[in-house]
């Protein structure tokens, strides 16, 4: 080929590429705050576990006073593998251990205090609960998280500046000695009566300034950059505003987080309500985590062995947390043996059976999907993506088409009572309200409606039998990005 032909071919190739680029349809522009990669991975776990375990387990208290002897901590048959296996069998993807609760007792042999397992009779002071649980989690494929109470009713320096050095030293131990940490939990219990090194008194602090949280959070970012930070204000995940495991019927993943902090919210405002529903619009992506215990209390009490939540009660919690776009954090407290009680394990196992029986069979997986509009008429934005079973594929429309419709043709009558919707989260939370219709007697009839979707929205109701289902986006500031529309039938 002579030089002129080569030049002509090069120019033609460049022009063709330029024309193709000019006419290529770009994905939708992200709307509002969007999740970081660590937040996205955290949200996709959906169901995680809490382990409340300390001296309270042996004193039959919920909150220790801080004056408990290290000698009281003495599990008779501690079995980290049993604990982790029960959690895994129940479908949990992560376990968060109360490494130090408000009583100040450390479940690892900290170099910075004598109030720890190193002075307990358990394993003659050579035990380390944090190591055994973290090792078992990593071995069996669960992520591991840590809870380190900011309030310490044992430490003599609590309430003084010196305590922050102590607290951050403990935190560094947890973040450097136990492998990957997926979540660090900071709660809002701040100050009150305590032992405080023998000074039985009440100590109060200004929880907005005392802890200097940005410095502490940066320690986590530096040492465990993939870990999500939980508190009332996030910055990665927020408290849902109650300890009953219930997200709001409308639950946005966004929050005006600057108005909140661990243990406090906007003065004169509906603090718990705001956390429960989130803010729309919100300035930061801070999705909700719904903490609740399988028992009335957070620590094990033999008197509650017959009060364990039933599988059906756990199922209802799932629909009211995960089903509203949040993460469910279920506490399963080890007993005095150092194992999960048989009643708790049995209920959790049966709950998982019920869940799997329902969600293992997507009745819409073979449906033909059509829509009133498809972005650029391109297959990568096809309505068929909603039944493909891949979170990274989604249906979307043109930029100015914000109230489209999508129809699933099931091919034959199907009976279901659960609908699952998901948005493609890397583009933000886009839909503000939607409705679902069934085709019946030659016309569309609405059978459900809702507001926020987010990571997962479960619509659970009376059985519907139909051969077509329609999703209508009723309100959205921008074009939708829907990654899933699935149908399920609950099994007995």
Secondary structure, 3 states (H helix, E strand, C coil): CCHHHHHHHHHHHHHHHHHHHHHCCCCCCCCCCCCCHHHHHHHHHCEEEEECCCCHHHHCCCCCCCCCCHHHCCCCCCCHHHHHHHHHHCCCCEEEEEEECCCCCECCCCCCCCCEHHHCCHHHHCCCHHHHHHHHHHHHCCEEEEEECCCCCCCCCCCCHHHHHHHHHHHHHHHHHCCCCCEEECCCCCCEEECHHHCCEEECCCCCCCCCHHHHHHHHHHHCCCCEEEECCCCCEEECCCCCCCCCCCCCCEECHHHCECCECCCCCCHHHHHHHCCCCCCEECEEEEEEECCCCCCCCHHHCCCCCCHHHHHHHHHCCCCECCEEEEECCECCCCCECHHHHHHHHHHHHHHHHHHCCCCCCCCEEEECCCHHHCHHHCHHHHHCCCCCCCEECCCCCCCCEEEEEEEEEEEEEEEEEEECHHHCCCEEEEEEEEEECCEEEEEEEECCCCCCEEEEEEEEEEEEEEEEEEEECCCCEEEEEEEECCCC
